Amino acid sequence: MRTDYWLYVLAVVCFIIAALPYVNELLRLESTMSLTFTVIFAALGLIFLILGYSSRPMPVISIIEAPKPTRPPSPPPAQPPTAEPAKLEEKKAKAKPEPKKTKRRRKKA
């Protein structure tokens, strides 16, 4: 059994004993003794009550961590842009003009 329950029981017993001189006429104590008796047992009851409260098991708070965000896959390394074959041909045509076809003259002999 948990210890805090026993401390609560002791606190209740002390509070009952502290109230006895005022409830029971059979205990005829002097007024000073009655007051001292009540204060001592009321203080003990309060101490046991505080000890029981402080020794109770604390609720366990479970912290659920969010999953770590995964990095998106890195993009493939950059490759030089490749031109389409038709565009390559156009570039070659612009770079080197074709020689004109001209008729060759015969040399006179």
Secondary structure as GFF3:
##gff-version 3
##sequence-region A 1 109
A	DSSP	alpha_helix	3	23	.	.	.	ID=ss1
A	DSSP	alpha_helix	31	54	.	.	.	ID=ss2
A	DSSP	alpha_helix	85	95	.	.	.	ID=ss3
###
